[in-house]
Amino acid sequence: MFKKLFGKKETSPEVYAPVTGNKVALEDVPDPVFSQKMMGEGIAIDPTDGVVVSPVEGEVVQVFPTKHAVGLKTASDAEILIHIGLETVSMEGEGFEAFVSQGDKVKVGDKLITFDLDLVKEKAKSTVTPIIVTNSDDYAVEVTAGDQLSAGSTNLMTVNKK
């Protein structure tokens, strides 16, 4: 009872767009790992620029060595993966720059990674960037965004603990 009265309230994070661009349904992502939701529920964005910002307030749990993806954890323990483009791991970090490290605390809109959009278009399978709740078995994920998305300001989805 006291925990309910005085404990930290569970917050349901609103997840904002981490990149500016156009919404792509997860089912339409040209990679079965994402389109068949093997990694979890979410949405994708076809970016129009090369700046990735934090879509949530939380902690950086992983920056991949090739800087093509970043994992975040919210206060309510939702785990968010931002995977820049498809088959970008083969670029071995070329054209990517990280501005955060594992353990960093971030707020919505903080710059995480920049990437050379033209280079990704040239060298990767696609620029489509999935945003996945990797522990979505524990969360109800509802996409709330329209088609045009602005990094750090457009509400992309809500994530409520089941």
N, C-alpha and C positions, 0 to 999 in steps of 0.2 A: 504494500500500500504506500509506504513512504517513498519507494522508488518512483511510483506513478506521480506522487506529489512533487518530489524534489529532484528526481533523476533527470538526466539530460534527455530532452525530447528527441525522439527519432525523427529525423527530417527526411522527407522524400525529395531527393535532389531533382531539380530541373536541370536537364542537360542541354546546353546551348550549342550552337553550331561551332565546331572548332576551325572550320575553313569557310571562306566565302565561295558560293557556287550554287549549283542546282541539285535539288534533291533527287536521289535515285533509290527506288525501292530495293531492299536487300535481295529480294527474289530476282531482280534484274541485273545484279552484279555478275559480270562474266567470269566467275570463279566459284566452283561448287562448294568450296570450304565455307564461303560466306553466303552464297545464295541458298544453300540447303541448311543454313543456320547451325552448322557444326560447331562454330565458335560461340554462338549465342544469338540472342535477338538484337536488333538494332536497325540502322539505316545507313545509307551511303550518300556521299556528296561528290559530284563532279566539280572539282575546284576551278575557280577562275583566277586565282593567284596562288602564290607559294608560301603563305604564312599560316602556321597552325598555332592556335591559341588554346588555352585550357577551356574546356566546355563546362567544367565544374569547379567547385572549391574542394580541395582535397590534397592528396599526397601523390607524388610521382613514385610509382612502385617499380617501374622499369623503363629505361630508354634502351632500345635495342642497339647493339654495337654499330650496326649499319645506319642507324638514325632514321630508318624508314617507318618506325612504329614506336609508340609510347603507351605505357599502361598507367592508369590513374586509379586511385581508390578514394571514394567519398567518405564523409563522416558516418554515413549509414552503411558502409562497407560494400557499396556497389562498385564493381570493377569495370572500368571503361577502357577499351582498347581503341586507339586511333591508328589505323594502318594506312599509310600514305601510298596510294597507287597499288597496283597489282603486279606481282613479281618484281618488286623494286629491291628486294633483298639482293638480287644479282648485281645491282649497281654498286654494292659494297661501300655505301656511304657517299659515293660521288654525287655532288649537287645538294647534299643535305647538311644542315648545321643545327646542332642542338643547343638550346639555351638553358636547359634544366638537367639535373642529375637525379638519380635515385635518392629518395628521402626528402627532396625539396617539397615545401608546402607551396601550393599554387591557388590562385583565385581565378574566377571566370575572367577571361580576356588576357591573362598572362601569356606572353609568347613562349611557346614550347620548342618549336622547330621551324626552320625555313627550308624551302626546297626550290630548286630550279625547275619550274613547271615545264618549260620547253624541253629540258633534258629528260625529264620523266616521260614526256610525250614521245620523245625519240627512242629512249632505251628500254622502257618498261612496256608491259602488256596493255596497261590502262592507267589513267590518272585517277580513276574512281577510288574514293577513299572511304572505306567502311568505318563506321563508329559502332562498336559492339559492346554490349553488356555481357561480359564473359561469364558472369555468374548469374545469368538470367533465369536459371531454374529457381532461384530464391526471390526473384523480383518480377513484378508485372511491368512490362515495358510498353508504353503507349507513345507512338509517334504523333507529335502535335504540330509539326512544321508544315508550312506551305511549300511551294516549289522553289522560291528564291530565298537563299539563306545568306545572312551576314555573320561573319565570324565574331563570336563573343556577344552577340546581341539577339539573334533569332533563337527562340526557344525551339529546340529540336525534338526533345522527347521528355517524358516524365518516367521516373523509375521508382515504383512503390514496392516496399518489402511485402512479400506475400504473407 
